[in-house]
Amino acid sequence: MIGWLDASSGASGDMLLGALAGAGVPPSLLRQAVAAVAPEQVTLRTEPVTRNGFAATRCHVDVPDTDVHRTWSDVRLLLARAPLDDTVRDRAHAVFERLAVAEAAMHGTSPDDVHFHEVGALDAIADVVGVCAGLVHLGLEALVVSPVAVGSGSVRSAHGRLPVPAPAVVELLRGVPTEAGPGRDELCTPTGAALLSVHATSYGAQPAMTVERVGVGAGGRDPDSHANVLRLLVGSPTPHRETAEPAAALVLETNIDDLDPRLWPDVLAALLAAGASDAWLTPILMKKGRPAHTLSALVRQEVAETVRTAIFAQTSTLGLRESPVGKTALERRMETVLVGGEAVHVKIAVHHGRVVNAQPEYDDVVRAAARTGRPVKDVLAEAGAASRGYTDVPEPPDS
């Protein structure tokens, strides 16, 4: 499953919560995650609303009156002690850490020394932990985010009136495609910016996908200038239908020797979500014997710019090599087989009108194995045997 966030009207924590609830994440799951961390009573409640005629889900975060201003150290301790899923805890930690660094940069001090009122507030804790729990629940392989509308004008904060986009938002979205967007208000909050920057695998237009669920999260205001909503589309990536005729394509390449190797699986997933036909790594040795990798992506001309943007956003490279290549691709379609009552998609390849390959989707096999309690190798073997029913077996030669 992949997701696309339409942030053309901005983003905030409560808008993201509403979009997740609208996309089918159980509100009880969001409440449970928030309750695990919040040191005081916090209530999440959803309601259907409209924004400039657009039906949406509004998520209210009700918190008690408090004058406690928590620091990053305080929030870090709350997260460490909370009975959370490890992935949810790690993502929430990353979001708050980015908020702390951005606030510290704005005030010219260290993150641990800043009493950041908005970041330490209970509603921010609810927004961050709830959104992280919701996105983990969806189990997305990639999350593409549109260019983010940040707004214009000025906004009142605990530090007085600030220009829009606020300095913390500018810092958090450094390197991310942004625009002023509709209206003249703050459209993207620091919490929303931090959540997007942690969870986005790439930025751009909606990727090729079969949409299965849609969540529309509403902001608190209902201006006349635009629908104040954030849309979340969730579905399956759609394989591009190719013909068997040679087609022009590009190979984008770059050599990288300074990226944490743990990031490479996410980088490759982001490039595929951005539209690359294929993406791969080749180990190399660079000058002075330094180990490195060549990152390569095969792309169609019409998605080349989107993939370039993803490479620059996800890696530390400063440039790309680009080479035109010829490409012959088989026609493809998807079928489905059942293994133990679980659906497994099968990728069918056709050459000159004849099926030449039928390959089960490995992620579906793993999912089916987990749900049926069987070894992955057994489910893969059974799915492969069922898939062979789609293959056109050639006639034996005459003797």
KEKE-3310 file (N, C-alpha, C; in steps of 0.2 Angstrom, whole numbers, plus 5000, padded with zeros to 4 digits):
npx = (5004:5002:5003:4996:4997:4988:4993:4990:4982:4988:4994:4992:4993:4980:4972:4979:4976:4962:4961:4967:4958:4947:4951:4950:4957:4955:4947:4948:4961:4969:4966:4970:4984:4988:4983:4993:5004:5001:5002:4992:4973:4968:4957:4951:4940:4930:4921:4909:4911:4910:4920:4920:4911:4916:4915:4922:4932:4933:4944:4944:4954:4954:4959:4964:4965:4981:4996:5008:5024:5032:5048:5060:5067:5058:5047:5054:5056:5043:5040:5049:5045:5032:5020:5021:5020:5036:5040:5031:5035:5048:5046:5038:5047:5057:5050:5047:5060:5065:5056:5061:5074:5072:5065:5075:5084:5078:5077:5091:5098:5101:5092:5088:5087:5077:5061:5048:5033:5022:5026:5028:5015:5000:4991:4999:5007:4997:4993:5005:5009:4997:4996:5007:5005:4993:4998:5008:4999:4992:5003:5010:5020:5026:5025:5019:5020:5012:5018:5019:5008:5011:5006:5003:5006:5004:5005:4999:5008:5015:5027:5024:5019:5022:5030:5022:5027:5030:5046:5050:5043:5049:5062:5059:5054:5064:5072:5061:5048:5038:5024:5015:5001:4983:4973:4976:4984:4991:4995:5002:5007:5020:5020:5013:5022:5033:5028:5026:5039:5045:5038:5036:5041:5044:5041:5028:5017:5002:5006:5006:4993:4980:4967:4960:4956:4950:4954:4948:4954:4949:4953:4953:4947:4935:4937:4932:4940:4946:4944:4948:4956:4965:4969:4970:4975:4974:4981:4985:5000:5000:5005:5014:5007:5015:5021:5027:5035:5051:5055:5059:5069:5077:5092:5095:5109:5120:5135:5138:5145:5143:5131:5120:5120:5108:5098:5096:5086:5074:5076:5076:5063:5056:5060:5054:5040:5039:5039:5048:5054:5062:5074:5091:5106:5123:5138:5153:5171:5178:5188:5203:5201:5188:5173:5158:5142:5134:5119:5106:5092:5079:5069:5054:5053:5042:5041:5053:5058:5051:5057:5070:5068:5065:5077:5086:5080:5080:5093:5111:5117:5124:5122:5118:5120:5114:5108:5102:5092:5088:5073:5064:5049:5038:5020:5009:4999:4988:4983:4974:4977:4971:4977:4976:4964:4968:4971:4982:4992:4996:5008:5007:5016:5016:5020:5020:5007:5006:5006:5021:5026:5022:5021:5020:5016:5028:5026:5013:5013:5020:5012:5000:5006:5008:4995:4989:4998:5007:5023:5033:5040:5032:5020:5024:5028:5015:5008:5015:5013:5000:5000:5005:4995:4991:5000:5005:5008:5019:5016:5021:5035:5033:5036)
npy = (4994:5011:5029:5046:5062:5077:5092:5104:5114:5116:5110:5102:5096:5092:5091:5081:5070:5070:5066:5054:5047:5048:5040:5027:5023:5017:5027:5024:5018:5029:5036:5027:5027:5041:5042:5034:5041:5055:5065:5071:5071:5069:5071:5064:5068:5065:5072:5074:5087:5102:5110:5125:5119:5106:5090:5083:5077:5082:5083:5085:5090:5089:5097:5099:5115:5121:5127:5122:5121:5111:5105:5099:5089:5085:5079:5069:5060:5057:5050:5039:5032:5028:5015:5011:5005:5001:5006:5017:5025:5028:5036:5046:5052:5056:5066:5076:5079:5085:5096:5102:5105:5114:5125:5128:5133:5145:5152:5153:5145:5130:5114:5107:5117:5125:5131:5126:5132:5128:5116:5108:5107:5099:5097:5096:5085:5075:5077:5073:5060:5053:5054:5048:5035:5032:5032:5022:5011:5010:5005:5009:5008:5018:5036:5049:5066:5081:5097:5108:5119:5134:5146:5164:5181:5185:5178:5176:5171:5162:5169:5181:5191:5183:5182:5174:5160:5154:5155:5143:5134:5136:5132:5118:5113:5115:5112:5105:5105:5120:5131:5147:5146:5145:5159:5170:5167:5157:5142:5130:5122:5122:5109:5101:5103:5096:5083:5080:5080:5070:5059:5059:5050:5055:5069:5077:5075:5065:5048:5034:5024:5013:5019:5016:5020:5035:5049:5064:5077:5090:5108:5119:5132:5139:5146:5158:5158:5145:5127:5122:5109:5093:5081:5063:5050:5032:5017:5004:5003:5006:4996:5002:5001:4994:4993:4981:4988:4996:5009:5026:5030:5036:5034:5038:5042:5042:5044:5039:5042:5045:5042:5036:5018:5012:5019:5016:5006:5013:5024:5018:5013:5025:5031:5022:5024:5037:5036:5029:5016:5006:5004:5004:4998:4999:4992:5001:5007:5022:5037:5037:5024:5023:5015:5015:5018:5016:5024:5020:5024:5019:5028:5035:5048:5057:5057:5060:5072:5072:5060:5065:5075:5067:5060:5070:5075:5063:5059:5062:5068:5079:5080:5073:5060:5058:5047:5043:5028:5013:5004:4989:4983:4971:4968:4970:4963:4961:4948:4937:4925:4913:4908:4898:4905:4918:4933:4934:4944:4942:4945:4946:4943:4947:4941:4944:4941:4930:4922:4923:4923:4922:4929:4928:4942:4946:4953:4952:4938:4937:4944:4935:4924:4928:4930:4918:4910:4902:4896:4907:4902:4891:4896:4904:4894:4888:4898:4901:4888:4889:4900:4896:4892:4902:4903:4901:4886:4880:4871:4854:4849:4841:4824)
npz = (5000:4996:4999:4996:5000:4999:5001:4997:5003:5014:5030:5046:5063:5068:5056:5049:5058:5056:5043:5043:5051:5043:5032:5037:5049:5065:5077:5090:5091:5089:5100:5110:5108:5111:5124:5130:5131:5135:5149:5156:5156:5139:5126:5111:5098:5084:5070:5057:5045:5034:5023:5015:5006:5005:5010:5025:5038:5055:5068:5084:5098:5114:5128:5145:5155:5157:5163:5161:5153:5143:5140:5127:5133:5143:5135:5129:5139:5143:5131:5131:5142:5139:5135:5121:5104:5096:5084:5082:5093:5090:5078:5083:5092:5083:5076:5086:5090:5078:5079:5090:5087:5076:5083:5092:5083:5079:5091:5094:5102:5112:5109:5121:5130:5127:5131:5123:5119:5111:5106:5118:5122:5127:5117:5106:5109:5108:5094:5087:5092:5090:5075:5071:5076:5068:5055:5055:5058:5045:5037:5026:5012:5005:5006:4997:4996:4991:4984:4998:5004:5013:5017:5020:5025:5042:5059:5076:5090:5104:5106:5101:5087:5072:5055:5041:5031:5047:5056:5061:5053:5041:5043:5046:5034:5025:5010:5005:4993:4992:4993:4993:4993:4994:5000:5014:5027:5040:5034:5036:5050:5063:5069:5059:5049:5054:5055:5042:5036:5042:5039:5025:5010:4997:4987:4977:4962:4962:4963:4952:4955:4962:4970:4985:4998:5005:5014:5021:5030:5041:5043:5057:5054:5042:5028:5015:5004:5000:5001:5017:5019:5021:5011:5010:5001:4999:4993:4981:4972:4955:4941:4927:4911:4898:4881:4869:4861:4857:4869:4873:4886:4902:4911:4927:4937:4951:4961:4978:4994:5007:5014:5026:5027:5031:5026:5013:5008:5010:5002:4989:4989:4989:4977:4968:4971:4967:4953:4946:4935:4938:4951:4958:4967:4966:4972:4974:4973:4977:4975:4984:4989:4995:5001:4992:4984:4968:4964:4954:4943:4933:4922:4914:4902:4906:4920:4924:4931:4943:4949:4949:4959:4970:4972:4975:4987:4995:4997:4999:4988:4976:4962:4946:4934:4917:4906:4890:4886:4877:4878:4880:4885:4892:4890:4904:4917:4931:4941:4952:4965:4977:4993:5006:5008:5008:4998:4985:4974:4957:4945:4928:4913:4896:4880:4863:4863:4871:4887:4896:4909:4926:4941:4958:4970:4981:4993:4996:4998:5010:5018:5018:5023:5037:5041:5040:5048:5043:5036:5026:5015:5012:5008:4997:4988:4986:4981:4969:4962:4960:4952:4940:4933:4925:4915:4898:4891:4880:4865:4863:4853:4837:4835)
capx = (5000:5006:4998:4998:4995:4987:4994:4989:4979:4992:4994:4992:4992:4973:4970:4981:4972:4955:4962:4968:4951:4942:4954:4948:4961:4950:4948:4950:4968:4972:4965:4975:4991:4988:4983:4999:5009:4999:5002:4985:4968:4967:4951:4951:4933:4929:4914:4909:4910:4911:4924:4919:4907:4920:4914:4928:4932:4936:4947:4945:4959:4952:4964:4963:4969:4987:5001:5015:5028:5037:5054:5061:5069:5052:5043:5058:5055:5037:5040:5053:5041:5025:5019:5020:5024:5043:5040:5027:5039:5053:5043:5036:5054:5060:5046:5048:5067:5065:5053:5066:5080:5069:5063:5081:5088:5074:5079:5098:5100:5101:5086:5086:5087:5071:5054:5044:5026:5018:5029:5027:5008:4996:4988:5005:5008:4991:4994:5011:5008:4991:4997:5012:5001:4989:5002:5010:4993:4991:5008:5012:5027:5028:5020:5021:5017:5012:5021:5016:5005:5013:5002:5007:5004:5007:5002:5001:5011:5017:5032:5022:5017:5027:5028:5021:5028:5034:5053:5051:5041:5054:5067:5057:5053:5070:5073:5054:5044:5033:5021:5011:4995:4977:4971:4982:4984:4995:4992:5005:5009:5026:5019:5011:5028:5038:5026:5027:5046:5048:5035:5036:5046:5045:5036:5026:5010:5000:5009:5002:4990:4973:4965:4955:4953:4951:4952:4949:4954:4947:4956:4948:4944:4932:4938:4929:4945:4947:4943:4953:4956:4971:4967:4975:4973:4978:4979:4990:5004:4998:5011:5013:5006:5020:5020:5033:5039:5056:5053:5064:5069:5083:5095:5098:5114:5125:5139:5137:5149:5142:5124:5120:5117:5102:5093:5095:5079:5069:5078:5074:5056:5054:5061:5049:5034:5039:5037:5054:5052:5066:5079:5095:5112:5129:5144:5159:5176:5179:5195:5206:5198:5182:5167:5152:5137:5131:5112:5103:5085:5077:5063:5052:5054:5037:5042:5060:5059:5048:5062:5076:5067:5065:5084:5089:5077:5081:5100:5115:5120:5124:5121:5116:5122:5108:5109:5096:5093:5082:5069:5058:5045:5032:5014:5008:4993:4988:4978:4974:4976:4970:4981:4973:4959:4971:4972:4989:4992:5001:5010:5007:5019:5014:5025:5017:5000:5007:5009:5027:5028:5017:5025:5017:5019:5031:5023:5006:5014:5022:5006:4996:5009:5007:4988:4988:5002:5011:5030:5033:5042:5026:5015:5027:5027:5008:5006:5019:5010:4993:5001:5007:4988:4990:5005:5003:5013:5020:5015:5028:5037:5031:5041)
capy = (5000:5018:5035:5052:5068:5083:5097:5111:5119:5116:5104:5103:5089:5090:5090:5074:5066:5069:5063:5047:5044:5047:5035:5021:5022:5017:5033:5021:5017:5035:5038:5023:5029:5047:5041:5031:5046:5061:5065:5073:5069:5072:5068:5065:5066:5066:5074:5076:5094:5104:5116:5128:5114:5100:5086:5082:5074:5086:5079:5089:5088:5093:5096:5103:5121:5120:5132:5118:5122:5106:5105:5093:5083:5082:5075:5063:5056:5054:5045:5033:5028:5026:5008:5012:5001:5004:5011:5023:5029:5031:5041:5052:5054:5060:5072:5080:5081:5090:5102:5105:5108:5120:5130:5131:5137:5151:5156:5154:5141:5122:5111:5105:5123:5129:5130:5128:5131:5125:5109:5104:5107:5093:5096:5094:5078:5071:5077:5069:5053:5050:5054:5043:5028:5031:5030:5015:5007:5010:5001:5012:5007:5025:5041:5055:5073:5086:5103:5110:5126:5137:5152:5171:5186:5185:5174:5177:5165:5163:5173:5187:5190:5181:5181:5167:5155:5155:5153:5135:5130:5137:5127:5111:5112:5116:5106:5102:5110:5123:5137:5151:5143:5150:5163:5174:5165:5152:5136:5124:5123:5118:5102:5098:5102:5091:5077:5078:5080:5064:5053:5059:5047:5059:5075:5077:5074:5059:5043:5029:5020:5012:5022:5011:5024:5042:5053:5071:5080:5097:5112:5123:5138:5138:5152:5158:5157:5138:5122:5121:5102:5089:5074:5057:5044:5026:5012:5000:5006:5003:4995:5006:4997:4996:4990:4978:4992:5000:5016:5030:5031:5038:5031:5043:5039:5046:5040:5042:5038:5048:5041:5030:5013:5010:5023:5014:5003:5018:5028:5014:5013:5032:5032:5018:5028:5043:5034:5026:5010:5002:5008:4999:5000:4995:4994:5003:5010:5029:5039:5035:5018:5024:5012:5019:5015:5020:5024:5021:5024:5019:5032:5037:5055:5061:5057:5061:5077:5070:5056:5069:5078:5062:5058:5076:5075:5057:5057:5068:5069:5086:5080:5067:5059:5056:5044:5040:5021:5010:4999:4985:4980:4967:4970:4967:4964:4958:4943:4935:4918:4912:4904:4898:4910:4925:4935:4935:4946:4938:4949:4942:4946:4944:4943:4942:4938:4923:4923:4920:4923:4923:4929:4931:4947:4944:4957:4948:4931:4938:4946:4929:4919:4931:4930:4911:4907:4897:4898:4911:4897:4886:4900:4906:4888:4886:4904:4899:4883:4892:4905:4893:4891:4908:4903:4898:4881:4879:4864:4850:4848:4835:4819)
capz = (5000:4996:5001:4993:5004:4995:5006:4993:5007:5021:5035:5053:5066:5068:5049:5048:5062:5053:5037:5045:5053:5037:5028:5040:5055:5070:5082:5096:5090:5090:5107:5114:5108:5114:5132:5133:5132:5138:5157:5159:5152:5133:5123:5104:5095:5077:5068:5050:5044:5028:5022:5008:5003:5004:5016:5028:5045:5059:5074:5090:5103:5120:5133:5151:5155:5160:5162:5161:5147:5143:5136:5123:5138:5146:5131:5127:5145:5142:5126:5133:5148:5137:5132:5114:5099:5095:5078:5084:5098:5086:5074:5087:5094:5077:5075:5092:5089:5073:5081:5095:5083:5073:5088:5095:5078:5079:5097:5094:5108:5111:5109:5127:5134:5124:5133:5117:5122:5106:5105:5124:5124:5127:5110:5101:5110:5105:5087:5085:5094:5086:5068:5070:5077:5063:5049:5057:5057:5038:5035:5020:5009:5003:5007:4993:4998:4986:4987:5004:5005:5019:5019:5019:5030:5049:5064:5083:5093:5111:5105:5098:5080:5067:5048:5038:5035:5053:5055:5063:5047:5035:5045:5045:5027:5021:5005:5003:4988:4996:4990:4998:4993:4994:5006:5017:5033:5041:5032:5038:5057:5064:5070:5053:5045:5056:5054:5035:5035:5045:5036:5017:5006:4992:4986:4970:4961:4964:4960:4949:4961:4962:4976:4989:5003:5004:5020:5021:5036:5040:5048:5061:5050:5035:5024:5009:4998:4998:5006:5021:5020:5019:5008:5011:4996:5001:4988:4978:4966:4948:4937:4921:4906:4893:4875:4868:4856:4861:4871:4875:4894:4905:4917:4932:4941:4955:4966:4985:4999:5014:5016:5031:5023:5033:5023:5006:5007:5010:4996:4983:4989:4987:4969:4964:4972:4963:4946:4943:4932:4942:4955:4961:4970:4964:4976:4970:4976:4974:4976:4991:4991:5000:4998:4990:4980:4963:4964:4947:4942:4926:4922:4908:4902:4909:4927:4926:4935:4949:4952:4951:4965:4975:4973:4979:4994:5000:4997:5000:4981:4973:4955:4943:4927:4914:4899:4887:4884:4874:4883:4878:4891:4890:4892:4910:4920:4938:4942:4959:4967:4984:4997:5013:5009:5007:4991:4983:4967:4953:4940:4922:4908:4890:4874:4857:4865:4875:4894:4897:4916:4931:4947:4964:4973:4987:4999:4997:5001:5017:5022:5018:5028:5043:5043:5041:5053:5039:5034:5020:5009:5010:5005:4991:4984:4984:4976:4963:4959:4958:4947:4934:4929:4920:4910:4892:4890:4872:4862:4862:4846:4834:4835)
cpx = (5004:5000:5001:4994:4994:4987:4994:4985:4982:4991:4995:4991:4985:4970:4973:4977:4965:4956:4963:4962:4947:4945:4953:4952:4956:4952:4951:4958:4972:4972:4970:4982:4992:4988:4989:5004:5007:4999:4996:4980:4967:4961:4952:4943:4933:4922:4914:4907:4911:4916:4924:4916:4910:4918:4921:4927:4936:4938:4948:4950:4957:4957:4962:4967:4975:4992:5008:5018:5033:5042:5055:5063:5063:5048:5047:5057:5048:5036:5043:5049:5034:5025:5017:5023:5031:5043:5036:5031:5045:5051:5041:5042:5057:5056:5047:5055:5068:5062:5058:5071:5078:5068:5070:5085:5084:5076:5087:5100:5100:5094:5084:5085:5080:5065:5049:5037:5022:5020:5027:5020:5005:4994:4993:5007:5003:4992:5000:5010:5003:4993:5002:5009:4997:4993:5005:5005:4992:4997:5010:5019:5030:5023:5023:5017:5017:5016:5016:5014:5007:5009:5006:5004:5008:5003:5004:5003:5013:5023:5031:5020:5023:5025:5026:5024:5032:5041:5054:5049:5046:5060:5065:5056:5059:5072:5067:5051:5038:5030:5017:5004:4989:4976:4977:4982:4990:4992:4995:5008:5016:5025:5017:5018:5033:5035:5027:5034:5048:5045:5035:5042:5048:5040:5035:5019:5008:5003:5004:4999:4983:4971:4959:4952:4955:4949:4953:4949:4953:4951:4951:4944:4940:4932:4934:4934:4946:4944:4948:4954:4963:4968:4972:4972:4978:4976:4985:4993:5001:5004:5009:5013:5011:5018:5027:5037:5045:5053:5059:5064:5076:5085:5098:5103:5118:5129:5139:5141:5148:5135:5124:5116:5110:5096:5091:5088:5074:5070:5075:5066:5053:5054:5055:5042:5034:5039:5043:5052:5056:5072:5084:5102:5118:5135:5150:5165:5177:5186:5197:5204:5192:5177:5162:5147:5135:5123:5110:5096:5083:5070:5061:5052:5049:5038:5049:5061:5056:5053:5068:5074:5067:5072:5087:5086:5079:5089:5104:5119:5119:5123:5120:5119:5115:5110:5103:5097:5087:5079:5064:5055:5039:5026:5013:5001:4993:4982:4979:4973:4974:4974:4979:4968:4961:4972:4979:4989:4997:5002:5011:5011:5017:5019:5022:5010:5000:5010:5015:5030:5023:5020:5021:5020:5022:5028:5017:5008:5016:5016:5001:4999:5008:5000:4986:4992:5006:5018:5029:5035:5036:5021:5017:5026:5020:5006:5009:5015:5003:4994:5002:5000:4987:4995:5003:5009:5013:5018:5021:5029:5035:5037:5042)
cpy = (5006:5023:5041:5057:5074:5089:5104:5116:5119:5110:5106:5096:5087:5088:5083:5069:5065:5065:5055:5043:5043:5042:5028:5019:5022:5023:5030:5019:5023:5037:5034:5025:5036:5046:5038:5036:5052:5061:5067:5070:5072:5068:5069:5063:5069:5068:5076:5084:5096:5110:5119:5123:5107:5096:5083:5079:5079:5082:5085:5086:5092:5091:5101:5110:5119:5126:5129:5119:5117:5107:5099:5087:5080:5077:5069:5058:5053:5049:5038:5029:5025:5019:5009:5007:5005:5008:5017:5028:5032:5036:5047:5056:5059:5066:5077:5083:5086:5097:5106:5109:5115:5126:5133:5135:5144:5155:5157:5151:5134:5119:5110:5111:5127:5127:5131:5126:5127:5117:5105:5104:5101:5092:5094:5087:5073:5071:5072:5062:5050:5049:5048:5036:5027:5029:5023:5010:5005:5005:5003:5010:5013:5030:5047:5061:5078:5092:5106:5118:5129:5143:5159:5175:5185:5181:5176:5170:5167:5168:5180:5186:5188:5181:5174:5166:5156:5152:5145:5131:5130:5132:5120:5109:5114:5110:5103:5107:5113:5129:5141:5148:5148:5154:5167:5173:5160:5145:5129:5126:5120:5111:5098:5098:5097:5084:5075:5077:5073:5058:5053:5055:5051:5064:5075:5076:5067:5054:5039:5025:5019:5014:5018:5015:5031:5045:5060:5074:5088:5102:5116:5128:5135:5144:5152:5157:5150:5134:5120:5114:5099:5083:5069:5052:5038:5021:5008:5003:5002:5003:4999:5001:4999:4991:4986:4981:4995:5007:5019:5031:5034:5034:5037:5040:5044:5042:5043:5038:5041:5047:5035:5024:5010:5013:5020:5011:5008:5023:5025:5014:5020:5033:5028:5022:5034:5042:5030:5019:5005:5006:5002:5002:4996:4997:4996:5006:5017:5031:5038:5028:5018:5020:5016:5015:5020:5019:5025:5020:5024:5023:5034:5045:5059:5061:5058:5066:5076:5065:5060:5072:5073:5061:5064:5076:5069:5056:5063:5070:5076:5086:5073:5066:5056:5053:5041:5032:5018:5005:4996:4982:4976:4970:4966:4967:4960:4954:4941:4928:4918:4907:4904:4903:4917:4926:4936:4938:4943:4943:4945:4946:4942:4946:4940:4939:4932:4925:4919:4920:4925:4923:4932:4937:4945:4947:4953:4941:4932:4939:4939:4924:4921:4929:4922:4907:4901:4900:4902:4906:4893:4890:4902:4900:4887:4892:4903:4894:4885:4897:4902:4891:4896:4907:4899:4893:4880:4872:4860:4849:4841:4830:4816)
cpz = (5000:4998:4997:4998:5000:5000:5002:4997:5014:5024:5042:5057:5066:5061:5047:5052:5059:5047:5038:5047:5047:5032:5031:5046:5061:5075:5088:5097:5092:5097:5112:5114:5112:5122:5134:5134:5136:5146:5160:5154:5145:5129:5115:5102:5088:5075:5061:5049:5036:5028:5015:5004:5002:5011:5019:5035:5050:5066:5079:5095:5109:5125:5139:5151:5159:5159:5162:5154:5147:5138:5132:5128:5141:5142:5129:5133:5144:5137:5128:5138:5145:5134:5125:5110:5097:5089:5079:5088:5094:5081:5077:5090:5089:5076:5080:5092:5084:5075:5086:5092:5080:5078:5091:5090:5078:5085:5098:5101:5107:5112:5116:5132:5132:5128:5127:5119:5117:5106:5112:5126:5123:5120:5105:5102:5107:5097:5084:5086:5090:5079:5067:5071:5071:5056:5050:5055:5050:5035:5028:5018:5007:5004:5003:4995:4992:4989:4992:5004:5012:5022:5018:5025:5037:5054:5071:5086:5100:5111:5102:5091:5076:5060:5046:5032:5041:5052:5056:5057:5042:5037:5044:5038:5022:5016:5002:4998:4992:4991:4995:4998:4993:5000:5008:5025:5034:5039:5034:5045:5058:5065:5064:5049:5047:5055:5046:5033:5037:5041:5028:5015:5000:4991:4978:4969:4963:4960:4956:4954:4959:4969:4979:4994:5003:5011:5019:5028:5036:5045:5052:5058:5044:5031:5018:5003:4996:5003:5010:5024:5018:5017:5008:5006:4998:4996:4986:4972:4960:4944:4930:4915:4900:4887:4874:4863:4860:4863:4874:4883:4896:4910:4921:4936:4945:4960:4973:4990:5006:5016:5021:5027:5025:5029:5016:5004:5006:5004:4990:4983:4987:4980:4965:4965:4968:4955:4943:4941:4936:4946:4958:4963:4967:4968:4972:4975:4973:4976:4983:4994:4996:4997:4997:4986:4974:4963:4957:4947:4935:4926:4915:4908:4906:4916:4929:4931:4942:4953:4954:4958:4971:4977:4977:4986:4998:5001:4998:4993:4979:4966:4952:4936:4924:4907:4896:4885:4880:4878:4879:4884:4888:4893:4899:4912:4927:4938:4950:4960:4975:4987:5004:5014:5009:5000:4990:4975:4963:4947:4934:4917:4901:4884:4868:4858:4869:4882:4895:4904:4920:4938:4953:4967:4980:4994:5001:5000:5008:5021:5023:5023:5035:5046:5044:5046:5049:5037:5027:5014:5007:5006:4998:4986:4982:4979:4969:4959:4956:4952:4940:4929:4924:4914:4904:4890:4883:4871:4862:4855:4843:4834:4828)
residu = (MET:ILE:GLY:TRP:LEU:ASP:ALA:SER:SER:GLY:ALA:SER:GLY:ASP:MET:LEU:LEU:GLY:ALA:LEU:ALA:GLY:ALA:GLY:VAL:PRO:PRO:SER:LEU:LEU:ARG:GLN:ALA:VAL:ALA:ALA:VAL:ALA:PRO:GLU:GLN:VAL:THR:LEU:ARG:THR:GLU:PRO:VAL:THR:ARG:ASN:GLY:PHE:ALA:ALA:THR:ARG:CYS:HIS:VAL:ASP:VAL:PRO:ASP:THR:ASP:VAL:HIS:ARG:THR:TRP:SER:ASP:VAL:ARG:LEU:LEU:LEU:ALA:ARG:ALA:PRO:LEU:ASP:ASP:THR:VAL:ARG:ASP:ARG:ALA:HIS:ALA:VAL:PHE:GLU:ARG:LEU:ALA:VAL:ALA:GLU:ALA:ALA:MET:HIS:GLY:THR:SER:PRO:ASP:ASP:VAL:HIS:PHE:HIS:GLU:VAL:GLY:ALA:LEU:ASP:ALA:ILE:ALA:ASP:VAL:VAL:GLY:VAL:CYS:ALA:GLY:LEU:VAL:HIS:LEU:GLY:LEU:GLU:ALA:LEU:VAL:VAL:SER:PRO:VAL:ALA:VAL:GLY:SER:GLY:SER:VAL:ARG:SER:ALA:HIS:GLY:ARG:LEU:PRO:VAL:PRO:ALA:PRO:ALA:VAL:VAL:GLU:LEU:LEU:ARG:GLY:VAL:PRO:THR:GLU:ALA:GLY:PRO:GLY:ARG:ASP:GLU:LEU:CYS:THR:PRO:THR:GLY:ALA:ALA:LEU:LEU:SER:VAL:HIS:ALA:THR:SER:TYR:GLY:ALA:GLN:PRO:ALA:MET:THR:VAL:GLU:ARG:VAL:GLY:VAL:GLY:ALA:GLY:GLY:ARG:ASP:PRO:ASP:SER:HIS:ALA:ASN:VAL:LEU:ARG:LEU:LEU:VAL:GLY:SER:PRO:THR:PRO:HIS:ARG:GLU:THR:ALA:GLU:PRO:ALA:ALA:ALA:LEU:VAL:LEU:GLU:THR:ASN:ILE:ASP:ASP:LEU:ASP:PRO:ARG:LEU:TRP:PRO:ASP:VAL:LEU:ALA:ALA:LEU:LEU:ALA:ALA:GLY:ALA:SER:ASP:ALA:TRP:LEU:THR:PRO:ILE:LEU:MET:LYS:LYS:GLY:ARG:PRO:ALA:HIS:THR:LEU:SER:ALA:LEU:VAL:ARG:GLN:GLU:VAL:ALA:GLU:THR:VAL:ARG:THR:ALA:ILE:PHE:ALA:GLN:THR:SER:THR:LEU:GLY:LEU:ARG:GLU:SER:PRO:VAL:GLY:LYS:THR:ALA:LEU:GLU:ARG:ARG:MET:GLU:THR:VAL:LEU:VAL:GLY:GLY:GLU:ALA:VAL:HIS:VAL:LYS:ILE:ALA:VAL:HIS:HIS:GLY:ARG:VAL:VAL:ASN:ALA:GLN:PRO:GLU:TYR:ASP:ASP:VAL:VAL:ARG:ALA:ALA:ALA:ARG:THR:GLY:ARG:PRO:VAL:LYS:ASP:VAL:LEU:ALA:GLU:ALA:GLY:ALA:ALA:SER:ARG:GLY:TYR:THR:ASP:VAL:PRO:GLU:PRO:PRO:ASP:SER)
# end
